[in-house]
């Protein structure tokens, strides 16, 4: 039953029920896509779920704004609102993923991805944690080494300066 047909029959609030059901349908699609490893589909369904939920929360105003954008965008040759949001969130996700991979390290990131893809969530998180610990440990070790080198050079300079000063003032 469509929203308008339900309202004609006197079922007040039917539009909200339909909108909430649509939001739930997008959520279920996202979960299915994630379980089957279709991450792009899961992301798209999550975005659609968010758009639907925002439409319910704003009483349809955000949906009207999106539809208005789509009309103007089509005439101007721009992407529709959903595609523009999808591209922006995809780019942000790629940037976050690259940063996380850099922090985790290539080897542990690969092991983590394999574990996640096989459904081993805890194993995937464990590989990520191991990679982060290794990266942080290496960084701290390098910083301590660098600091030790700087302090050693400073001590050598102070020693050399003290020796030169002593030679100048000592008879």
C-alpha positions as CSV (number, residue, x, y, z in Angstrom):
1,X,0.0,0.0,0.0
2,X,1.4,3.4,-0.9
3,X,1.6,6.2,1.5
4,X,-1.1,8.3,-0.3
5,X,-3.4,5.3,-0.5
6,X,-3.0,4.6,3.2
7,X,-3.7,8.2,4.1
8,X,-6.9,8.2,1.8
9,X,-8.1,5.3,3.9
10,X,-7.7,7.4,7.0
11,X,-4.6,5.8,8.3
12,X,-2.9,8.8,9.9
13,X,0.8,8.6,10.3
14,X,1.1,6.0,7.6
15,X,3.7,8.1,5.8
16,X,6.0,7.9,8.9
17,X,5.4,4.2,9.1
18,X,6.4,3.7,5.5
19,X,9.4,6.0,5.9
20,X,10.6,4.1,9.0
21,X,10.1,0.8,7.2
22,X,12.1,2.1,4.3
23,X,14.9,3.1,6.7
24,X,14.8,-0.4,8.2
25,X,14.9,-2.0,4.7
26,X,18.1,0.0,3.9
27,X,19.6,-1.1,7.2
28,X,18.8,-4.8,6.4
29,X,20.3,-4.4,2.9
30,X,23.5,-2.9,4.5
31,X,23.8,-5.8,6.9
32,X,23.3,-8.4,4.2
33,X,25.9,-6.6,2.0
34,X,28.4,-6.5,4.8
35,X,27.9,-10.2,5.7
36,X,28.4,-11.2,2.1
37,X,31.5,-9.0,1.8
38,X,30.0,-6.4,-0.6
39,X,31.5,-3.4,1.3
40,X,30.6,-0.9,-1.4
41,X,27.0,-2.1,-1.3
42,X,27.0,-1.9,2.5
43,X,28.3,1.6,2.4
44,X,25.7,2.7,-0.1
45,X,22.9,1.0,1.9
46,X,24.2,2.7,5.1
47,X,24.1,6.1,3.3
48,X,20.6,5.4,2.0
49,X,19.5,4.4,5.5
50,X,20.9,7.7,6.9
51,X,19.2,9.7,4.3
52,X,15.9,7.9,5.1
53,X,16.3,8.4,8.8
54,X,17.1,12.1,8.3
55,X,14.0,12.4,6.2
56,X,11.9,10.9,9.0
57,X,13.6,13.1,11.6
58,X,13.1,16.3,9.7
59,X,9.5,15.5,8.7
60,X,10.4,15.1,5.0
61,X,12.2,18.5,4.7
62,X,15.6,16.9,4.0
63,X,14.0,14.7,1.4
64,X,12.5,17.7,-0.3
65,X,15.9,19.5,-0.2
66,X,17.6,16.4,-1.7
67,X,14.9,16.3,-4.5
68,X,15.4,20.0,-5.1
69,X,19.2,19.6,-5.3
70,X,18.7,16.7,-7.8
71,X,16.6,18.8,-10.1
72,X,19.1,21.7,-10.1
73,X,22.1,19.3,-10.3
74,X,20.6,17.5,-13.3
75,X,20.2,20.8,-15.2
76,X,23.8,21.9,-14.2
77,X,25.3,18.5,-15.1
78,X,26.3,17.8,-11.4
79,X,25.9,14.5,-9.6
80,X,22.7,13.8,-7.7
81,X,22.8,14.4,-3.9
82,X,23.1,10.7,-3.1
83,X,26.0,10.2,-5.6
84,X,27.7,13.4,-4.3
85,X,27.4,12.3,-0.7
86,X,28.6,8.8,-1.7
87,X,31.7,10.1,-3.4
88,X,32.5,12.4,-0.5
89,X,32.1,9.6,2.1
90,X,34.1,7.2,-0.1
91,X,36.9,9.7,-0.4
92,X,36.9,10.3,3.4
93,X,36.9,6.6,4.0
94,X,39.8,6.1,1.6
95,X,41.8,8.8,3.4
96,X,41.0,7.3,6.8
97,X,41.8,3.8,5.5
98,X,45.1,4.9,4.2
99,X,46.0,6.6,7.5
100,X,45.0,3.6,9.4
101,X,46.9,1.3,7.2
102,X,50.0,3.5,7.6
103,X,49.5,3.3,11.4
104,X,48.9,-0.5,11.4
105,X,51.6,-1.3,8.8
106,X,51.2,-3.2,5.6
107,X,51.8,-6.7,6.9
108,X,49.3,-6.4,9.8
109,X,46.8,-4.5,7.7
110,X,46.8,-7.4,5.2
111,X,46.5,-10.0,8.0
112,X,43.7,-7.9,9.5
113,X,41.8,-7.7,6.2
114,X,42.1,-11.4,5.7
115,X,40.8,-12.1,9.2
116,X,37.8,-9.6,8.7
117,X,37.0,-11.1,5.3
118,X,36.8,-14.6,6.9
119,X,34.6,-13.4,9.7
120,X,37.2,-13.4,12.4
121,X,36.5,-10.0,13.8
122,X,38.6,-10.4,17.0
123,X,41.5,-11.7,15.0
124,X,41.3,-8.7,12.7
125,X,41.2,-6.3,15.6
126,X,44.1,-8.2,17.2
127,X,46.2,-7.8,14.0
128,X,45.4,-4.1,13.9
129,X,46.4,-3.7,17.6
130,X,49.6,-5.6,17.0
131,X,50.4,-3.4,14.0
132,X,49.7,-0.2,15.9
133,X,51.8,-1.4,18.9
134,X,54.7,-2.2,16.6
135,X,54.4,1.2,14.8
136,X,54.3,3.1,18.1
137,X,57.1,1.0,19.6
138,X,59.3,1.6,16.5
139,X,58.5,5.4,16.6
140,X,59.3,5.7,20.3
141,X,62.5,3.7,19.9
142,X,63.6,5.9,17.0
143,X,62.7,9.1,19.0
144,X,64.7,7.8,22.0
145,X,67.7,7.0,19.7
146,X,67.5,10.4,18.1
147,X,67.2,12.1,21.5
148,X,70.2,10.1,22.8
149,X,72.2,11.1,19.8
150,X,71.3,14.8,20.3
151,X,72.2,14.6,24.0
152,X,75.5,12.8,23.1
153,X,76.4,15.5,20.6
154,X,75.5,18.2,23.1
155,X,77.6,16.6,25.9
156,X,80.5,16.3,23.5
157,X,80.1,19.9,22.5
158,X,80.0,21.0,26.2
159,X,83.0,18.8,27.0
160,X,85.0,20.3,24.0
161,X,84.0,23.8,25.0
162,X,85.0,23.3,28.6
163,X,88.3,21.9,27.5
164,X,88.9,24.9,25.2
165,X,88.0,27.3,28.0
166,X,90.3,25.5,30.4
167,X,93.2,25.7,27.9
168,X,92.6,29.4,27.6
169,X,92.5,30.2,31.3
170,X,94.9,27.6,32.6
171,X,98.6,28.6,32.7
